[in-house]
Amino acid sequence: MRFGLAVALGCLLAPSLARASPPEGSTRAPKMTSDRPLAEALIVEPGSTCLDPSLLRGEVESWRDSDRVDRRVIVRVWGSSRDARSLDFAVEVEGEIVVERAFERVPGDCADLHAVVALAVAIALDDTLAADLGITSATDPVPVEQAQPGEGDLPRERKPKPVPTRSGPGLAVTAAGGVFVGPTPRLSGGGLVSFDIRPRDHFDLRLGAFATHLPTFELDSGRVAVTVAAGRFDLCWGSEPIEVRLRICGGVAGGATVSRGSGFSTNFRQTTPWFAGLVGVDLATHLVGPLSLELRIEGVFPFQRTRLDVRSEGGQLLASEVLPVAGVLVAVGPRFEF
């Protein structure tokens, strides 16, 4: 497997190797000396990419003969903010970028991604930096193949770009409109907002709120308007954060049901605590930049059934409406990821 990775990366890294080639007239570059541990020189910012800094360092060391590098060298690896299979890396010598490479949609699983990136870093360290550092050695020379941009199927040279400074969990904000069946006596409209934080690729924490309003429904000789508003907290498991992401979420919500009666001999306003469990799925499709479109379908399971009673001035029960034991929420709206 490692021989195959070496052959594949030979083609992928040819433009970078050409840019960092030895001085004119030389076709061989000696291995550079090492002044500090590789762990100190390798900086990893995973972002949304499935990168494990410790695993990547171990993989790089397994491809090299030494676990040390020159003290003037810094290797930066940073993941994509959206794609679990995309990343970039750059090698700096005394603050200047001498090798830079981007990986788009690396095939395979996370272990394959670590192996591919580690091999690319090892090649950049051992085969391209000796000339830039001015280090010479009479033993164990390493040949450096020269490649011209545009030969065969080599990828195009990428323009250098600044190393991203943001790293850490993924964040998202969603605002959506929807329809509610069950939280109110009839089909009603409403909306929701939520804030997500993704500490790991497959797991999300979600805080949010929703509200729905039924302007009127007939009950006995009058009409009743019903509003349900609640805050919520959910735990979600999702597929990898790529162009289309599916999640399964479960949580709890708490708020109140407010009903207002009109047209009765004695009008009323009734407020009832409302608590429910929530289970659902959502699908986020990337559109452009940080913008995605989210479709959400959830089951709503109240912990107690809300009852609306109409009574006379003397307290006699005239009519009653018991809300459903379960409901459904369907919502769609924009999602902004950062």
C-alpha positions in Angstrom: 0.0 0.0 0.0 2.8 2.5 0.9 4.5 1.8 -2.4 1.3 2.7 -4.2 0.9 5.9 -2.2 4.5 6.9 -3.0 3.9 6.4 -6.8 0.6 8.4 -6.7 2.1 11.3 -4.7 5.1 11.5 -7.0 2.7 12.9 -9.6 0.7 15.0 -7.2 3.7 16.8 -5.7 5.8 17.3 -8.9 4.9 21.0 -9.3 5.8 21.7 -5.6 9.1 19.8 -6.0 10.0 21.8 -9.1 9.5 25.1 -7.3 11.8 24.0 -4.4 14.5 22.4 -6.6 18.2 22.6 -5.8 20.5 25.3 -7.2 21.2 25.3 -11.0 23.6 22.6 -12.1 22.8 20.3 -9.2 20.5 17.2 -9.6 21.0 15.7 -6.1 20.0 17.1 -2.7 21.5 15.7 0.5 19.3 15.0 3.5 19.2 17.9 6.0 20.4 17.7 9.5 17.9 17.7 12.4 17.9 20.2 15.2 14.5 19.7 17.0 11.8 17.0 17.2 9.3 16.8 14.4 6.4 17.2 16.9 7.6 20.7 17.6 7.8 21.7 13.9 4.5 20.1 12.7 1.5 22.4 13.4 -1.9 20.7 12.6 -5.2 22.6 12.5 -7.9 20.0 11.7 -10.9 22.3 11.1 -13.7 20.0 9.8 -11.2 17.5 8.2 -10.7 14.2 9.9 -7.1 15.0 11.0 -5.6 13.7 14.3 -2.4 15.6 15.1 -0.8 12.7 17.0 -1.6 10.2 14.3 -0.3 12.4 11.6 3.0 13.0 13.4 3.4 9.3 13.8 2.7 8.6 10.1 5.2 11.3 9.0 7.9 9.8 11.3 7.2 6.3 9.8 7.9 7.6 6.3 11.2 9.2 7.4 14.5 7.9 8.7 14.6 10.6 11.5 12.1 12.1 13.8 13.9 15.4 13.9 14.0 18.4 11.5 16.0 21.6 11.1 15.0 24.2 13.6 14.3 26.7 10.8 11.5 24.5 9.4 7.8 24.7 10.2 5.2 22.4 8.6 1.6 23.6 8.7 -1.3 21.3 7.9 -4.8 22.8 8.0 -8.1 21.2 7.2 -11.1 22.5 5.3 -13.8 24.3 7.2 -16.5 22.2 5.4 -15.0 19.1 3.8 -13.8 16.1 5.8 -11.6 15.0 2.9 -9.9 18.3 1.9 -6.9 20.0 3.3 -3.7 22.0 2.6 -0.2 21.9 3.9 2.8 24.3 3.6 6.4 24.0 4.5 8.1 27.3 5.7 11.8 27.9 6.0 12.6 30.9 8.2 9.1 32.3 7.7 9.0 31.9 3.9 6.7 29.3 2.2 8.9 27.0 0.0 6.4 24.2 -0.6 2.6 24.3 -0.6 0.1 21.7 -1.6 -3.7 21.3 -1.6 -5.6 18.1 -1.4 -9.2 18.0 -2.7 -11.4 15.1 -1.7 -8.8 12.5 -0.8 -10.4 9.1 -1.4 -10.6 6.4 1.3 -11.1 6.7 5.0 -9.4 8.8 7.6 -6.5 6.4 7.9 -5.8 6.7 4.1 -6.0 10.5 4.4 -3.4 10.5 7.2 -1.1 8.1 5.2 -1.3 10.2 2.0 -0.7 13.5 3.8 2.1 12.1 5.9 3.9 10.8 2.7 3.5 14.2 1.1 5.0 16.0 4.1 7.9 13.4 4.3 8.7 13.9 0.6 8.7 17.7 1.0 11.0 17.5 4.1 13.5 15.0 2.7 13.6 15.9 -1.0 13.0 19.6 -1.4 14.4 21.6 1.5 18.1 20.9 1.6 19.0 23.4 -1.1 16.8 26.1 0.6 18.5 25.5 3.9 22.0 25.4 2.5 22.8 22.1 4.2 25.3 19.9 2.6 26.4 16.3 3.3 28.8 14.0 1.5 26.9 10.8 2.4 23.6 9.3 1.6 22.5 11.7 -1.2 18.9 11.7 -2.3 18.1 12.2 -6.0 15.5 14.9 -6.8 13.5 14.5 -9.9 12.8 17.7 -11.9 9.3 18.3 -13.4 8.1 21.0 -15.6 4.5 22.4 -15.1 2.1 21.1 -17.7 3.8 17.8 -18.4 1.5 14.8 -18.8 -1.5 15.0 -16.3 0.3 16.9 -13.6 -2.1 19.2 -11.6 -1.8 23.0 -12.1 0.5 25.1 -9.8 -1.6 26.7 -7.1 -1.0 30.3 -6.1 0.3 30.7 -2.5 -2.4 31.7 0.0 -2.3 32.7 3.6 -2.4 30.0 6.2 -5.8 30.2 7.9 -5.7 31.3 11.5 -9.1 30.0 12.6 -9.3 26.5 14.0 -11.7 24.6 16.3 -15.3 23.5 16.3 -17.6 24.1 13.4 -20.5 26.6 14.1 -23.8 27.1 12.3 -26.9 29.2 12.5 -30.3 28.1 11.0 -33.5 30.1 10.6 -36.5 28.3 9.0 -40.2 28.5 8.5 -42.4 25.5 8.9 -45.7 23.8 9.5 -46.8 22.2 12.8 -49.2 19.3 13.3 -50.0 18.4 16.8 -48.7 21.2 19.1 -51.9 23.1 18.2 -55.4 21.7 17.6 -55.1 22.2 13.8 -52.4 22.6 11.2 -50.5 25.8 12.0 -47.5 27.8 10.7 -44.5 29.0 12.6 -40.7 29.2 12.6 -37.6 28.1 14.4 -34.0 29.3 15.0 -31.1 27.2 16.1 -27.4 27.5 16.9 -25.1 24.5 16.3 -21.7 23.7 17.5 -19.8 20.7 16.1 -16.9 19.6 18.4 -16.3 16.5 16.3 -17.0 15.6 12.6 -20.0 13.4 13.4 -21.5 15.1 16.5 -23.4 18.3 17.0 -24.9 20.2 20.0 -27.9 22.3 19.1 -29.6 25.1 21.1 -32.7 26.7 19.6 -36.3 27.8 19.9 -39.5 27.5 17.9 -43.0 29.0 17.9 -46.2 28.3 16.1 -49.5 30.2 16.1 -53.0 29.0 15.2 -55.1 32.3 14.6 -58.4 30.7 15.3 -60.4 27.5 15.5 -64.0 27.0 16.4 -64.9 25.5 19.8 -68.5 25.4 20.9 -70.0 28.8 20.2 -66.8 30.7 20.1 -63.3 30.8 18.7 -59.9 30.1 20.2 -56.4 31.2 19.2 -53.5 29.0 20.3 -49.8 29.9 20.4 -47.0 27.4 21.4 -43.5 28.7 22.1 -40.6 26.7 23.5 -36.8 26.5 23.8 -35.0 23.3 22.9 -31.7 21.4 23.3 -30.6 18.5 21.0 -27.8 16.1 20.5 -27.2 15.1 16.9 -25.2 12.5 15.0 -24.5 13.2 11.3 -22.6 12.1 8.3 -19.3 13.7 7.3 -19.6 17.5 6.8 -19.4 17.6 3.0 -21.7 19.0 0.3 -24.7 17.1 1.5 -25.0 16.2 5.2 -27.7 14.0 6.9 -28.2 14.2 10.7 -30.3 12.3 13.2 -31.2 14.4 16.3 -33.0 13.9 19.6 -33.7 16.4 22.4 -36.1 18.0 24.7 -38.2 21.2 24.6 -39.9 23.3 27.2 -42.2 26.3 27.0 -45.8 27.2 27.2 -49.2 27.0 25.4 -51.2 30.2 25.4 -54.9 30.0 24.4 -57.2 33.0 24.0 -61.0 32.6 23.7 -63.4 35.0 22.0 -67.1 35.0 21.3 -67.9 33.2 24.5 -70.2 34.5 27.3 -67.0 34.7 29.3 -63.8 35.1 27.2 -60.6 33.6 28.6 -56.8 33.5 28.4 -55.2 30.3 29.5 -51.4 29.6 29.9 -50.3 26.0 30.3 -46.7 24.7 30.7 -45.6 22.6 27.7 -42.8 20.1 27.6 -42.0 17.5 24.9 -39.4 15.1 23.5 -38.1 15.6 20.0 -36.8 13.1 17.5 -36.0 14.0 13.9 -33.8 14.1 10.8 -32.4 17.0 8.8 -30.6 17.3 5.5 -28.3 20.2 4.8 -27.3 20.9 1.1 -24.4 23.3 0.5 -25.3 26.1 -1.9 -22.5 28.7 -2.0 -19.9 29.9 0.5 -21.2 29.5 4.0 -24.8 29.2 2.8 -26.7 25.8 2.9 -30.3 24.9 2.7 -31.7 22.8 5.5 -34.8 20.6 5.5 -35.9 19.3 8.9 -38.6 16.7 9.8 -39.2 16.0 13.5 -41.6 14.1 15.7 -43.0 16.0 18.7 -44.0 14.0 21.7 -45.6 16.1 24.6 -44.9 14.8 28.1 -48.5 15.8 29.0 -51.6 16.5 26.8 -52.7 20.1 26.9 -56.5 20.6 27.5 -58.4 23.7 26.5 -61.6 24.1 28.6 -64.5 26.6 28.1 -66.5 27.2 31.2 -69.4 29.4 32.2 -69.3 32.2 34.7 -70.3 29.7 37.3 -67.5 27.3 36.4 -69.6 24.8 34.5 -67.7 23.0 31.7 -69.2 24.0 28.4 -66.7 22.5 25.9 -63.2 21.0 25.9 -60.4 20.3 23.4 -57.5 17.9 24.1 -54.4 18.4 22.0 -52.9 15.4 20.2 -50.6 13.0 21.9 -47.9 13.5 19.2 -47.2 15.8 16.4 -44.9 16.6 13.4 -42.8 19.6 12.5 -41.6 20.2 8.9 -39.3 23.2 8.3 -37.0 24.5 5.6 -34.7 27.5 5.6 -31.2 28.8 5.2 -28.3 27.5 7.3 -25.0 29.5 7.7 -21.9 27.6 8.6 -18.7 29.1 9.9 
